[in-house]
Amino acid sequence: MISPEIRIKKSFLLNDKVVPLLQAELLEMGREQEGFDEYIDAKVLDYKNAWSVYENRIIPALCDALGVEFNQNIIDIYIAPFSNSFSDPMVISTKYSPDRVIDVITHEVAHRLLTDNNKVPMRDGRKLSQYWKELFGEKDFRVLTHIPVHALLEYIFVDILNEPSRLERDINFCKKFQPYNDAWEYVQEVGYEAIIKQLKQSYNS
């Protein structure tokens, strides 16, 4: 298996468009410095250095867990001062510490692998969620899409990295957001191993 190259970088075009739109929000949150090029450049370097320590353990483990491979050989991650991070296109907020960004990148990369791999390439997440309803029951879209992600996070944090404090931190952080909290409660009730087994069987059936 060849792992995709993860390229963490700044997009001048993206930031030129979004930073002016976010200036009032950043100022209100006391994060106005995150709109400056120098700040973003420093975050890119910090995130690259932090991720490089973990990448070679996390990426193969995600693929092994599901029995699939990434459909892309390069994944670009853009660093920008959004409030949230997202997986397609993959954008990571400047608000995280280098340690916390490991968890966030793993989260977003898991989303990407679940929805775009060599078994189900370029699947629409909303269409895929219809199938996940069969596995996990009738739930809110955001809950359904995060049950697989959270199961993979627990596997990575506990079994691969042997850093259960990351799991505890993520669960506590997600208590502020109902769909994420509901997804974690489901994973804790059913067990991440059972969920990953279901997913692996579904991708290989």
C-alpha positions as CSV (number, residue, x, y, z in Angstrom):
1,M,0.0,0.0,0.0
2,I,1.3,3.5,-0.9
3,S,0.2,6.1,1.5
4,P,-0.9,9.5,0.0
5,E,1.3,12.5,0.4
6,I,-0.2,14.9,2.9
7,R,0.7,18.4,1.9
8,I,0.0,21.1,4.6
9,K,0.1,24.5,3.1
10,K,-1.3,28.0,2.7
11,S,-3.5,29.0,-0.3
12,F,-3.0,32.6,-1.2
13,L,-6.1,32.6,-3.3
14,L,-8.3,31.0,-0.6
15,N,-7.0,33.4,2.1
16,D,-7.2,36.5,-0.1
17,K,-10.9,35.7,-0.5
18,V,-11.9,34.5,3.0
19,V,-9.7,36.7,5.4
20,P,-11.6,39.9,4.6
21,L,-14.9,38.1,5.1
22,L,-13.8,36.7,8.5
23,Q,-12.1,39.9,9.9
24,A,-15.1,41.0,12.0
25,E,-15.6,37.5,13.3
26,L,-11.9,37.1,14.1
27,L,-11.9,40.5,15.9
28,E,-14.9,39.5,18.0
29,M,-13.2,36.3,19.1
30,G,-9.9,38.0,19.8
31,R,-8.3,36.1,16.9
32,E,-7.6,38.9,14.5
33,Q,-3.9,38.0,14.3
34,E,-4.9,34.8,12.5
35,G,-5.7,36.7,9.4
36,F,-2.1,37.9,9.0
37,D,0.2,36.1,6.4
38,E,3.0,35.7,9.0
39,Y,0.7,34.0,11.5
40,I,-0.7,31.6,8.9
41,D,2.9,30.8,7.6
42,A,4.0,30.0,11.2
43,K,0.9,27.8,11.7
44,V,1.7,25.9,8.5
45,L,5.2,25.2,9.7
46,D,4.0,24.2,13.2
47,Y,1.4,21.9,11.8
48,K,3.8,20.2,9.4
49,N,6.3,19.5,12.1
50,A,3.6,18.1,14.5
51,W,1.9,15.9,11.8
52,S,5.2,14.5,10.5
53,V,5.8,12.7,13.8
54,Y,2.5,10.8,13.5
55,E,1.7,10.5,9.8
56,N,3.4,7.2,9.1
57,R,1.5,5.5,11.9
58,I,-1.9,7.1,11.4
59,I,-2.4,6.8,7.6
60,P,-1.6,3.1,7.1
61,A,-3.6,2.2,10.3
62,L,-6.8,3.9,8.9
63,C,-6.5,2.0,5.7
64,D,-5.8,-1.3,7.5
65,A,-8.8,-0.8,9.8
66,L,-11.2,-0.5,6.9
67,G,-9.5,-2.7,4.4
68,V,-9.4,0.1,1.8
69,E,-6.9,2.5,0.3
70,F,-7.1,6.2,-0.4
71,N,-8.3,7.0,-3.9
72,Q,-5.8,9.9,-4.1
73,N,-2.0,9.9,-3.9
74,I,-1.9,13.5,-2.8
75,I,-4.1,15.2,-0.2
76,D,-3.7,18.9,0.1
77,I,-4.6,20.5,3.5
78,Y,-5.1,24.2,3.4
79,I,-4.5,26.3,6.6
80,A,-6.9,29.2,7.0
81,P,-8.6,31.2,9.8
82,F,-12.0,29.6,9.6
83,S,-13.9,28.8,12.8
84,N,-14.3,25.2,11.7
85,S,-12.3,22.6,9.7
86,F,-13.7,20.4,6.9
87,S,-12.6,17.6,4.7
88,D,-13.6,18.4,1.1
89,P,-11.7,20.6,0.2
90,M,-9.6,19.8,3.3
91,V,-9.2,23.0,5.3
92,I,-7.8,23.1,8.8
93,S,-8.4,26.2,11.1
94,T,-5.5,28.2,12.4
95,K,-7.0,28.1,15.9
96,Y,-5.5,24.8,17.0
97,S,-2.4,24.1,18.9
98,P,0.2,21.8,17.2
99,D,-0.8,18.9,19.5
100,R,-4.5,19.3,19.0
101,V,-4.1,19.6,15.2
102,I,-3.0,15.9,15.1
103,D,-6.5,14.9,16.3
104,V,-8.2,17.3,13.8
105,I,-6.2,16.2,10.8
106,T,-6.9,12.6,11.7
107,H,-10.6,13.4,11.9
108,E,-10.7,15.1,8.5
109,V,-8.5,12.5,6.8
110,A,-10.8,9.8,8.2
111,H,-13.8,11.6,6.6
112,R,-11.9,11.6,3.3
113,L,-11.0,7.9,3.4
114,L,-14.6,6.9,4.4
115,T,-16.1,8.7,1.4
116,D,-13.4,8.5,-1.3
117,N,-11.4,5.2,-1.4
118,N,-10.6,2.4,-3.9
119,K,-13.8,0.5,-3.0
120,V,-16.3,3.5,-3.2
121,P,-14.5,6.3,-5.0
122,M,-15.9,9.8,-4.9
123,R,-19.1,8.9,-3.1
124,D,-21.4,11.6,-2.1
125,G,-21.4,11.7,1.7
126,R,-25.2,12.2,1.8
127,K,-25.8,9.1,-0.3
128,L,-23.4,7.1,1.7
129,S,-25.2,8.1,4.9
130,Q,-28.3,6.4,3.6
131,Y,-26.4,3.1,3.7
132,W,-25.0,4.0,7.2
133,K,-28.6,4.2,8.4
134,E,-28.8,0.5,7.8
135,L,-25.8,-0.1,10.0
136,F,-26.4,2.5,12.7
137,G,-30.1,3.3,12.6
138,E,-32.2,6.3,11.7
139,K,-30.2,9.3,13.0
140,D,-29.3,12.9,12.1
141,F,-27.0,13.2,9.1
142,R,-24.2,14.7,11.1
143,V,-24.5,11.9,13.7
144,L,-24.4,9.3,11.0
145,T,-21.3,10.7,9.3
146,H,-19.4,11.0,12.6
147,I,-20.1,7.6,14.1
148,P,-17.5,6.0,11.6
149,V,-15.1,8.9,12.1
150,H,-15.2,8.6,15.9
151,A,-14.8,4.9,15.9
152,L,-11.7,5.3,13.8
153,L,-10.4,8.0,16.1
154,E,-10.8,5.8,19.2
155,Y,-8.9,3.0,17.3
156,I,-6.1,5.4,16.3
157,F,-5.8,7.1,19.7
158,V,-5.9,4.0,21.8
159,D,-4.6,1.1,19.7
160,I,-2.1,2.8,17.4
161,L,-0.8,5.8,19.3
162,N,-1.4,4.5,22.8
163,E,-2.5,8.0,23.8
164,P,-5.9,7.7,25.5
165,S,-5.7,11.3,26.6
166,R,-6.4,12.3,23.0
167,L,-9.6,10.3,23.2
168,E,-10.7,11.8,26.5
169,R,-10.0,15.3,25.1
170,D,-12.0,14.8,21.9
171,I,-15.0,13.3,23.8
172,N,-15.0,16.3,26.2
173,F,-14.6,18.8,23.4
174,C,-17.5,17.3,21.5
175,K,-19.9,17.6,24.5
176,K,-20.5,21.2,23.3
177,F,-21.9,20.0,20.0
178,Q,-24.9,17.8,20.1
179,P,-24.4,15.7,16.9
180,Y,-20.8,15.1,17.7
181,N,-21.7,14.2,21.3
182,D,-24.4,11.8,20.1
183,A,-22.0,10.1,17.8
184,W,-19.5,9.6,20.6
185,E,-22.2,8.2,22.9
186,Y,-23.2,5.7,20.2
187,V,-19.5,4.6,19.7
188,Q,-19.0,4.3,23.5
189,E,-22.2,2.2,23.8
190,V,-21.7,-0.1,20.8
191,G,-17.9,-0.2,20.9
192,Y,-15.4,1.1,18.2
193,E,-14.2,-2.4,17.3
194,A,-17.7,-3.6,16.4
195,I,-18.4,-0.5,14.3
196,I,-15.1,-0.8,12.5
197,K,-15.8,-4.4,11.8
198,Q,-19.2,-3.5,10.3
199,L,-17.6,-0.8,8.1
200,K,-14.8,-3.1,6.9
201,Q,-17.4,-5.8,6.0
202,S,-19.5,-3.3,4.2
203,Y,-16.6,-2.0,2.1
204,N,-15.5,-5.5,1.1
205,S,-18.9,-7.0,0.4
